């Protein structure tokens, strides 16, 4: 299945060569605050994250988090894609962008592209989204993309509570 592309952004599947980018992204203050510390503090750990996360998801589900790159500069700016969680009956959209690229509308643009692909190419009738309770920027992205808040959930006994949203077609 072809990956989404927008006027400004290109999506590419992640591979272990993206370890430096992932190492930077997962240690940004916004990731640590809203997604959590994944204990990825080396290039080897970042490569393992890619193999055991996005690459495993591509193999198992046919989708996963993709690297989002600016077309004009070729610079990786973030991740966006679909995830299938054991506790949800449909995929959820995930995204994270480097702080220095914030305020450019990249998250909303990328999320719109992933949602269009989810509906048009994958035939999904619903996509979920999860945010930390206080992630106002992510909630704004979801609002721009037509998501509706459902409830606060706690996916596992040890995980923090999350806001659950959904988008239907």
HELIX and SHEET records of a PDB file:
HELIX    1   1 UNK A   16  UNK A   18  5                                   3    
HELIX    2   2 UNK A   19  UNK A   25  1                                   7    
HELIX    3   3 UNK A   29  UNK A   34  1                                   6    
HELIX    4   4 UNK A   43  UNK A   50  1                                   8    
HELIX    5   5 UNK A   51  UNK A   55  3                                   5    
HELIX    6   6 UNK A   56  UNK A   61  1                                   6    
HELIX    7   7 UNK A   99  UNK A  101  5                                   3    
HELIX    8   8 UNK A  106  UNK A  120  1                                  15    
HELIX    9   9 UNK A  136  UNK A  144  1                                   9    
SHEET    1   A 7 UNK A   9  UNK A  13  0                                        
SHEET    2   A 7 UNK A  65  UNK A  70 -1                                        
SHEET    3   A 7 UNK A  76  UNK A  83 -1                                        
SHEET    4   A 7 UNK A  92  UNK A  97 -1                                        
SHEET    5   A 7 UNK A 126  UNK A 132  1                                        
SHEET    6   A 7 UNK A 162  UNK A 168 -1                                        
SHEET    7   A 7 UNK A 148  UNK A 153 -1                                        
END                                                                             
